[in-house]
C-alpha cells in the first residue's frame, strides 16, 4: 500500500542531513516571522537534531533569524533532570539555546525530574497557556528510531491511545523507564512537521513506514499526518537505501 507521506528529501550523509534540516527550519522561521510576531518550535532529541542545532547556532543561520521571537517547546523528554546528560533539554540548551543567548522565559521545557504523570499534565497546561486550548505549533521537529518510534511514542502500545490528551507519560517497556511525549494530536495539529532520520540501521524501518502497510502499533511514526499542515521527511542515503 502506498500512502501520501508528504515530501521526502534524500541527501548524501548525516552532515548534509543536518545542513538540510537546519536550512529548512531557518527558512520556515524567517518566512513565518515576516507575518507573525512569534514562532513556536518544538525541538527533538537525537543525533540529527543535535548537529542541526549546532548549525543553527552558528553563522550564517545565527544571524539571519529573529531568534528572539522564537518560542521553544519540546516534543519529548526523558524522565531525568535538566542537567542530566540524557536530557533532551540539556542537549538543546548546550547546542542551541545557550549559544544563541535565548531568553529562558522563551523556553518551555518538560519537567523530566517530576513525577511523570504530573509532569505530563503540567506540560499540557503549559502548551494551552502559551498556544491556546487547541495548541498549534508552527513547526515540530521529530526523529525516527530504528524501531519506528518517534518523539517518545514507542512500538508495543497504541500511539493513538489517550490521544484526547496533549501530553502523556508512557512507560516504555524496552527502556524500563517512563518518558514524556506530546501525543499525535499535538504533532498533527502542527503547521509543519519535519522528520529527519539517518543511518543504515533506519533503512528497513523507513521503507516499511513509507511504503509498507499501515501498522502504527509496530511503527508509531506512521501516525504522523498533519491534518492541515505540511509533512517533510529528510533522510540520508543510508537510511533511504531500502526505498524503491
Ligand atoms: C529522543 C528523541 C527520539 C529520537 C529518535 C531518533 O528523545 O531520543 O526525541 O524520538 O528522535 O530516537 O534519534 P536519532 O536521530 O539519534 O537516531
Boltz pocket constraint, residues with backbone or C-beta under 6 A from the ligand:
constraints:
  - pocket:
      binder: B
      contacts: [[A, 44], [A, 45], [A, 46], [A, 47], [A, 48], [A, 49], [A, 76], [A, 77], [A, 78], [A, 88], [A, 142], [A, 143], [A, 144], [A, 145], [A, 149], [A, 150], [A, 151], [A, 152], [A, 196], [A, 197], [A, 198]]
      max_distance: 6.0
